[in-house]
Amino acid sequence: MLLIRFLLISICILYIIRSLVRYLLPFLFESVVNKAQQQAQQQQRQSTRRPDGAIKVDYIPQGKRGTVPDSEGEFVDYEEVK
């Protein structure tokens, strides 16, 4: 008798949860999508448009260095003798 009661209550609880999820998930997804759209619109408004031809450089890399340090000497080509 106890097992049947437990199974019946479990099935009822699962059915209720399933019904709630079916109705609540679309609202949750809709709110997440709306929030993402609002954030994208705010970022778009905040970014200032530069006039054509204006360039802004945020980072200037340091000069390229050779892979072989100067203390290693020069590379000399050689020919293989057969």
Backbone bond lengths (Angstrom), bond angles and torsions (degrees), N, CA, C in turn:
res aa  C-N    CA-C-N  psi(-1)  N-CA   C-N-CA  omega(-1)  CA-C   N-CA-C  phi
1 M - - - 1.447 - - 1.538 110.84 -
2 L 1.323 116.31 -40.44 1.458 121.88 -178.94 1.532 110.89 -66.20
3 L 1.334 116.07 -39.03 1.460 120.78 179.57 1.530 111.15 -65.66
4 I 1.313 117.35 -42.61 1.461 121.30 179.17 1.522 110.43 -63.81
5 R 1.324 116.78 -41.23 1.467 121.23 178.98 1.531 110.37 -63.37
6 F 1.349 116.23 -44.29 1.467 120.89 178.65 1.529 111.00 -61.08
7 L 1.333 116.89 -45.82 1.460 120.67 179.54 1.524 111.62 -62.81
8 L 1.306 116.93 -42.08 1.460 121.16 179.99 1.532 111.43 -63.32
9 I 1.325 116.75 -45.12 1.469 121.09 178.88 1.533 109.94 -64.94
10 S 1.327 117.60 -41.58 1.467 121.33 179.81 1.526 110.95 -62.49
11 I 1.320 116.32 -44.07 1.459 120.01 -179.97 1.529 110.18 -64.07
12 C 1.339 117.44 -41.38 1.465 120.16 178.46 1.525 111.66 -63.48
13 I 1.320 117.13 -43.33 1.467 121.12 -179.88 1.533 110.01 -64.05
14 L 1.325 117.71 -44.83 1.462 120.73 178.78 1.520 111.78 -62.60
15 Y 1.322 117.60 -38.74 1.458 121.29 178.66 1.534 110.96 -65.22
16 I 1.335 116.05 -41.40 1.469 120.33 178.52 1.529 110.34 -64.88
17 I 1.321 116.71 -44.62 1.466 120.63 179.81 1.535 109.80 -62.76
18 R 1.315 116.20 -42.82 1.465 120.02 179.43 1.525 111.21 -61.25
19 S 1.318 116.93 -42.20 1.466 120.83 179.69 1.527 110.88 -66.02
20 L 1.327 116.80 -42.26 1.465 119.87 179.24 1.527 111.61 -64.21
21 V 1.322 116.29 -42.55 1.466 120.10 -179.39 1.524 109.92 -64.03
22 R 1.305 117.43 -37.53 1.462 121.06 -179.47 1.526 111.25 -61.50
23 Y 1.324 117.65 -34.04 1.468 120.88 -179.02 1.527 113.34 -93.41
24 L 1.329 117.68 -28.77 1.463 120.12 -175.24 1.539 113.12 -86.55
25 L 1.315 118.47 -33.39 1.467 120.25 -177.37 1.528 113.23 -60.16
26 P 1.322 119.86 -42.94 1.477 117.66 178.13 1.536 112.60 -59.95
27 F 1.325 117.38 -36.66 1.463 119.56 177.76 1.522 111.33 -67.52
28 L 1.328 116.89 -39.17 1.467 120.12 178.58 1.524 110.74 -65.57
29 F 1.323 117.30 -44.48 1.462 120.28 178.78 1.520 111.10 -64.51
30 E 1.301 116.63 -38.66 1.462 120.55 179.33 1.524 110.66 -63.70
31 S 1.326 116.53 -40.87 1.464 118.91 179.48 1.525 111.16 -67.70
32 V 1.319 117.56 -37.34 1.466 120.68 178.60 1.524 110.39 -65.88
33 V 1.334 116.99 -42.71 1.466 120.97 179.88 1.528 109.96 -65.63
34 N 1.326 117.15 -41.88 1.468 120.14 179.32 1.524 111.09 -63.20
35 K 1.325 116.87 -41.23 1.468 120.33 179.40 1.524 110.56 -63.93
36 A 1.333 117.15 -41.41 1.468 120.34 178.91 1.523 110.88 -64.97
37 Q 1.333 116.82 -39.24 1.465 119.92 178.33 1.526 110.92 -65.40
38 Q 1.316 117.50 -40.69 1.465 120.37 179.14 1.517 110.68 -64.05
39 Q 1.338 117.19 -42.52 1.459 119.86 179.03 1.526 110.95 -63.54
40 A 1.330 117.55 -39.61 1.460 120.69 179.02 1.523 110.42 -65.48
41 Q 1.320 117.22 -40.13 1.458 120.13 178.37 1.525 111.19 -66.36
42 Q 1.324 117.58 -38.70 1.463 120.02 178.28 1.519 110.73 -65.14
43 Q 1.317 117.61 -41.53 1.460 120.18 178.64 1.525 110.61 -65.09
44 Q 1.304 116.07 -36.65 1.459 119.33 179.62 1.524 110.58 -67.71
45 R 1.327 117.50 -38.77 1.469 120.99 178.18 1.523 111.08 -68.19
46 Q 1.332 116.81 -36.97 1.459 120.36 -176.11 1.521 112.20 -72.68
47 S 1.323 117.09 -30.67 1.458 118.16 -179.27 1.524 108.44 -71.51
48 T 1.306 114.83 125.48 1.466 119.85 -178.19 1.510 109.13 -87.77
49 R 1.299 115.68 139.09 1.461 120.63 178.24 1.522 109.21 -83.17
50 R 1.313 115.71 131.89 1.455 120.87 176.87 1.523 108.67 -93.47
51 P 1.287 117.32 148.61 1.466 118.73 176.76 1.534 109.77 -65.31
52 D 1.323 115.43 156.03 1.466 120.05 -179.09 1.522 109.93 -59.11
53 G 1.317 115.47 136.16 1.453 121.12 178.59 1.514 113.53 92.41
54 A 1.331 119.05 -11.57 1.461 120.74 178.58 1.522 108.85 -84.61
55 I 1.313 116.64 131.36 1.462 121.87 -178.12 1.520 108.08 -124.93
56 K 1.313 115.26 135.17 1.456 120.64 176.77 1.521 107.87 -120.51
57 V 1.336 116.86 125.47 1.455 122.36 -179.17 1.524 107.29 -108.49
58 D 1.330 115.46 118.87 1.463 120.24 -179.54 1.521 112.11 -88.68
59 Y 1.313 117.70 -27.48 1.461 121.05 -173.56 1.517 109.76 -138.33
60 I 1.299 116.19 129.57 1.457 121.12 176.13 1.527 106.81 -118.45
61 P 1.322 117.57 113.38 1.472 119.32 -178.26 1.518 111.12 -69.25
62 Q 1.336 114.78 153.53 1.458 119.28 177.28 1.519 108.34 -72.26
63 G 1.333 115.93 161.85 1.459 120.95 -178.57 1.518 111.55 -57.53
64 K 1.331 115.69 150.62 1.460 119.67 -179.62 1.518 109.35 -73.12
65 R 1.286 114.29 138.75 1.463 119.90 176.91 1.514 107.71 -107.84
66 G 1.314 116.66 148.47 1.459 120.57 178.29 1.522 110.40 -66.26
67 T 1.313 115.77 156.45 1.451 119.30 179.92 1.519 111.31 -74.33
68 V 1.332 116.67 -26.07 1.454 120.71 178.72 1.526 108.22 -103.87
69 P 1.318 117.73 124.91 1.467 118.52 179.19 1.529 111.80 -64.47
70 D 1.314 115.23 157.67 1.463 120.56 -178.56 1.529 111.95 -62.04
71 S 1.303 118.73 -26.76 1.461 121.32 -177.97 1.527 112.23 -72.43
72 E 1.321 118.74 -11.50 1.460 121.76 -177.72 1.522 112.29 -82.72
73 G 1.300 119.98 -18.01 1.459 121.83 178.64 1.508 112.03 96.34
74 E 1.348 115.95 -172.73 1.458 121.92 -176.90 1.511 110.60 -91.44
75 F 1.332 114.41 152.97 1.455 120.34 174.79 1.516 107.56 -89.13
76 V 1.324 117.30 129.99 1.451 121.86 -179.35 1.511 108.70 -116.79
77 D 1.337 116.18 125.97 1.447 120.21 176.71 1.520 109.41 -68.67
78 Y 1.299 116.31 149.72 1.461 120.15 176.59 1.503 109.21 -136.63
79 E 1.314 115.94 158.31 1.449 121.20 176.91 1.513 107.99 -112.20
80 E 1.319 114.86 139.85 1.455 118.62 179.62 1.514 108.82 -83.24
81 V 1.334 117.46 131.39 1.459 123.00 -178.84 1.514 107.35 -98.80
82 K 1.350 115.62 131.41 1.460 119.26 -179.59 1.499 110.96 -107.84
